[in-house]
């Protein structure tokens, strides 16, 4: 399977990528660089709400595949993002109650890829990720998803808490993974649902947690603290699948 090139290097190439409407996840710019083309790139990035990171030359040299980065490297999406509306439409087409996974700051591309794979296999209708402080749809994510990215829509939103509020108005309710929550087997997880999985280290952020209707915990018997984010997503997603099958 081929993946679109997702690293774009050089000033003109990055400017062209923005102007062609390509989805750019992040732009890395040489710290202190102020000239005309760089100003244009910054302007385009702000217009598109793209994250800008200012880095040292050594970092750009490490990231560069061509050795000709000219002080700027952009990460483009390996796949196009869907709209939240597309995820709801997919549920409607299948005649099913919406089942979405929302990821609050998953930074590891392998975790994101694994969650997209689980989403597909569990029959969920898509994944919602935030624009900032999270992995985007890079080639590494596409590879880890084992092809699931071709079938599972991923939407990117500016504000996850606000998106939850909007989806509640559409009849969805939300459960987040939380070690201090109610044991998942005691919750009724049927109906139109959004499953929220938090960051690998800190879990679900306070703002997002406050928007959720319930917090669900996974029973754990071992000595270590918590499950990997993508494994937690899999365990909870399949409890939702089990309950849907037994309705």
C-alpha positions as CSV (number, residue, x, y, z in Angstrom):
1,X,0.0,0.0,0.0
2,X,1.3,3.5,-0.9
3,X,1.1,6.5,1.4
4,X,1.3,10.0,0.2
5,X,4.6,11.7,1.1
6,X,3.9,13.6,4.2
7,X,7.1,15.6,4.8
8,X,7.4,18.7,2.7
9,X,10.7,20.6,2.7
10,X,11.8,24.0,1.4
11,X,10.1,27.3,1.3
12,X,8.4,27.2,-2.1
13,X,7.3,23.7,-1.6
14,X,5.6,24.5,1.7
15,X,4.0,27.7,0.3
16,X,2.6,25.7,-2.7
17,X,1.3,23.0,-0.4
18,X,-0.7,25.6,1.6
19,X,-2.0,27.3,-1.5
20,X,-3.1,24.0,-3.1
21,X,-5.3,23.4,-0.1
22,X,-3.3,20.4,1.2
23,X,-4.0,19.7,4.9
24,X,-0.8,20.6,6.8
25,X,-0.6,19.4,10.4
26,X,2.5,21.2,11.6
27,X,5.2,23.6,10.3
28,X,8.7,23.6,11.8
29,X,10.5,26.9,11.2
30,X,14.1,27.8,11.9
31,X,14.0,29.9,15.1
32,X,14.8,33.6,14.4
33,X,14.1,33.4,10.6
34,X,12.2,36.5,9.5
35,X,12.5,36.9,5.7
36,X,9.7,37.3,3.1
37,X,9.0,33.6,2.3
38,X,9.0,32.6,6.0
39,X,6.5,35.5,6.7
40,X,4.3,34.1,3.9
41,X,4.4,30.6,5.4
42,X,3.5,32.0,8.8
43,X,0.6,33.9,7.4
44,X,-0.7,30.8,5.5
45,X,-0.3,28.7,8.6
46,X,-2.3,31.1,10.7
47,X,-5.0,31.3,8.1
48,X,-5.4,27.5,8.1
49,X,-5.0,27.2,11.9
50,X,-1.9,25.1,11.5
51,X,0.5,24.6,14.5
52,X,3.8,26.4,14.1
53,X,6.9,25.2,16.0
54,X,10.1,27.2,16.1
55,X,13.2,24.9,16.3
56,X,17.0,25.0,16.1
57,X,18.8,24.3,12.8
58,X,20.1,21.0,14.3
59,X,16.5,19.8,14.8
60,X,15.6,20.6,11.2
61,X,18.7,18.9,9.9
62,X,17.7,15.8,11.8
63,X,14.2,15.9,10.5
64,X,15.2,16.6,6.9
65,X,15.2,13.8,4.3
66,X,16.5,15.9,1.4
67,X,19.1,18.0,3.2
68,X,17.5,21.1,1.5
69,X,15.0,22.3,4.0
70,X,15.8,26.0,3.7
71,X,14.7,26.6,7.3
72,X,11.3,25.1,7.0
73,X,9.7,21.6,7.1
74,X,6.0,20.9,7.0
75,X,4.1,17.7,8.0
76,X,1.1,17.2,5.7
77,X,-1.7,14.7,6.4
78,X,-1.1,11.4,4.8
79,X,-4.9,11.2,4.4
80,X,-7.5,13.8,4.1
81,X,-9.5,14.5,7.2
82,X,-13.3,14.0,7.3
83,X,-15.8,16.4,8.9
84,X,-17.7,15.4,12.1
85,X,-20.8,15.4,10.0
86,X,-19.4,12.6,7.8
87,X,-19.1,10.3,10.8
88,X,-22.7,10.9,11.7
89,X,-23.7,10.3,8.1
90,X,-21.9,7.0,8.0
91,X,-23.9,5.8,11.1
92,X,-27.1,7.0,9.4
93,X,-26.2,5.1,6.2
94,X,-25.7,1.9,8.1
95,X,-28.9,2.4,10.1
96,X,-27.0,2.3,13.4
97,X,-26.8,4.6,16.5
98,X,-23.6,6.7,16.2
99,X,-20.6,5.2,17.9
100,X,-17.5,7.6,17.9
101,X,-14.1,7.5,19.5
102,X,-12.7,10.9,20.7
103,X,-9.0,11.1,21.5
104,X,-8.0,13.7,24.0
105,X,-4.3,14.4,23.1
106,X,-3.0,11.1,22.0
107,X,0.6,12.0,20.9
108,X,2.0,8.6,19.9
109,X,1.4,7.9,16.2
110,X,1.4,4.1,16.9
111,X,-1.4,4.5,19.5
112,X,-3.4,6.6,17.1
113,X,-3.0,4.1,14.3
114,X,-3.9,1.2,16.7
115,X,-7.1,3.1,17.8
116,X,-8.1,3.7,14.2
117,X,-7.7,0.0,13.6
118,X,-9.8,-0.9,16.6
119,X,-12.5,1.7,15.6
120,X,-12.8,-0.1,12.2
121,X,-13.0,-3.6,13.6
122,X,-15.5,-2.6,16.4
123,X,-17.8,-1.2,13.7
124,X,-17.6,2.3,15.1
125,X,-18.2,5.2,12.8
126,X,-15.1,7.2,13.1
127,X,-12.5,9.0,15.3
128,X,-12.3,12.7,16.4
129,X,-8.9,14.2,17.3
130,X,-8.0,17.7,18.4
131,X,-5.8,20.0,16.2
132,X,-3.2,20.8,18.9
133,X,-1.0,18.6,21.1
134,X,-1.9,15.4,19.3
135,X,-0.7,13.1,16.6
136,X,-2.1,13.8,13.1
137,X,-2.6,11.4,10.2
138,X,1.0,10.8,9.3
139,X,2.3,7.9,7.2
140,X,3.4,6.2,10.4
141,X,-0.2,6.3,11.7
142,X,-1.5,5.0,8.3
143,X,0.9,2.0,8.5
144,X,0.0,1.2,12.1
145,X,-3.7,1.3,11.2
146,X,-3.1,-1.6,8.8
147,X,-5.3,-0.2,6.1
148,X,-8.1,0.9,8.4
149,X,-7.5,4.5,7.6
150,X,-8.9,3.8,4.1
151,X,-12.3,3.0,5.6
152,X,-12.5,4.8,8.9
153,X,-13.1,8.6,8.8
154,X,-11.0,10.8,11.1
155,X,-12.2,14.3,11.9
156,X,-9.9,17.0,13.3
157,X,-11.5,19.7,15.6
158,X,-10.2,22.9,17.2
159,X,-12.0,22.3,20.5
160,X,-12.9,18.8,21.8
161,X,-15.0,20.0,24.7
162,X,-17.1,22.2,22.4
163,X,-17.5,19.3,19.9
164,X,-18.8,17.1,22.7
165,X,-21.4,19.8,23.6
166,X,-22.5,20.1,20.0
167,X,-22.8,16.3,19.6
168,X,-24.9,16.1,22.8
169,X,-27.4,18.3,21.1
170,X,-27.6,15.7,18.4
171,X,-28.5,13.0,20.9
172,X,-25.1,11.5,21.7
173,X,-23.9,10.9,25.3
174,X,-20.3,10.5,26.3
175,X,-18.3,8.2,28.5
176,X,-14.6,8.8,29.2
177,X,-12.0,6.3,30.3
178,X,-10.9,7.1,33.9
179,X,-9.3,4.9,36.5
180,X,-11.6,6.5,39.2
181,X,-14.7,5.9,37.2
182,X,-17.6,3.4,37.6
183,X,-16.5,-0.1,36.5
184,X,-17.4,-0.5,32.9
185,X,-19.5,-3.6,33.4
186,X,-21.9,-1.6,35.7
187,X,-22.7,1.0,33.0
188,X,-25.3,0.9,30.3
189,X,-23.2,1.8,27.2
190,X,-25.9,1.4,24.5
191,X,-27.4,4.0,22.3
192,X,-25.6,6.9,20.4
193,X,-22.3,7.1,22.2
194,X,-18.9,8.8,22.2
195,X,-16.0,7.1,23.9
196,X,-13.4,9.5,25.1
197,X,-9.8,8.2,25.6
198,X,-7.2,10.4,27.2
199,X,-3.5,11.2,26.7
200,X,-0.9,8.5,27.4
201,X,0.3,10.2,30.6
202,X,-2.3,12.5,32.0
203,X,-5.5,10.8,30.8
204,X,-8.6,12.8,29.9
205,X,-8.2,16.6,30.5
206,X,-10.4,18.2,33.2
207,X,-12.4,20.3,30.7
208,X,-13.2,17.4,28.5
209,X,-14.0,15.1,31.5
210,X,-16.5,17.7,32.8
211,X,-18.4,17.5,29.5
212,X,-18.7,13.7,29.7
213,X,-21.9,12.0,31.2
214,X,-20.0,9.1,32.8
215,X,-16.5,8.0,33.6
216,X,-15.7,4.3,33.0
217,X,-12.9,2.3,34.6
218,X,-11.5,-1.0,33.4
219,X,-11.0,-3.5,36.2
220,X,-7.2,-4.2,36.7
221,X,-5.6,-6.9,38.7
222,X,-1.9,-6.4,38.1
223,X,0.8,-4.3,39.8
224,X,1.3,-1.6,37.2
225,X,-0.8,1.6,37.1
226,X,-2.7,1.7,33.8
227,X,-3.2,0.3,30.3
228,X,-1.7,1.7,27.2
229,X,-4.2,4.2,25.6
230,X,-4.9,2.1,22.5
231,X,-5.4,-1.0,24.6
232,X,-7.8,0.8,26.9
233,X,-9.7,2.1,23.8
234,X,-10.0,-1.5,22.6
235,X,-11.2,-2.9,25.9
236,X,-13.9,-0.2,26.3
237,X,-14.9,-0.2,22.6
238,X,-15.5,-4.0,22.8
239,X,-17.6,-3.7,25.9
240,X,-19.8,-1.2,23.9
241,X,-19.9,-3.8,21.1
242,X,-20.9,-6.6,23.5
243,X,-23.7,-4.5,25.0
244,X,-24.9,-3.5,21.5
245,X,-25.1,-7.2,20.5
246,X,-27.0,-8.1,23.6
247,X,-29.6,-5.4,23.4
